[in-house]
Amino acid sequence: MTREEAMRQVQMYDFALIDTGLFLDTHPTNREALDFYASTRMRYLQAVEEYEQQFGPLTAQDTNTDNGWAWVETPWPWEMED
């Protein structure tokens, strides 16, 4: 998977979580929406993990500082391949 494809996966699941969260704000007991949110959250976390394993952290908060501030050494997450 390319960096762009991996980022799109993360963005897709993130959008679905935000949208479902808005729905759940007004329908907090909707079991179908709750189940969808839970399964989508798992997919989102998996997509983030896969992205970070291959391309590095998505946010500065996820940076490993054992070898210094490596966050600035790799391309930024929004710098897509051309």
C-alpha positions, 0 to 999 in steps of 0.5 A, spaced: 500 500 500 502 506 498 503 512 503 497 516 499 492 509 500 494 508 507 493 515 509 486 515 505 484 509 509 485 513 516 482 519 513 476 514 511 475 511 518 476 518 521 470 521 517 466 515 519 467 515 526 466 523 526 460 522 522 457 516 527 459 520 533 454 526 531 449 521 530 450 518 536 449 525 540 442 525 538 441 517 538 445 515 544 441 508 544 441 506 537 444 499 537 446 499 530 450 505 530 453 503 537 456 497 533 458 500 527 462 505 531 465 500 535 467 496 529 469 502 525 474 504 531 477 498 531 478 499 523 481 506 524 486 504 530 488 498 525 489 503 519 493 508 524 497 502 526 499 500 519 500 507 517 505 508 522 509 502 522 510 503 514 511 511 514 512 513 521 507 517 526 501 521 524 502 526 530 507 529 534 504 525 540 506 518 537 513 520 536 518 515 539 523 520 543 528 515 544 533 517 539 531 524 539 525 528 536 525 524 530 518 527 528 521 532 523 526 527 520 520 524 516 515 527 511 509 530 514 503 526 514 499 531 509 505 531 504 502 526 499 506 523 494 505 526 487 
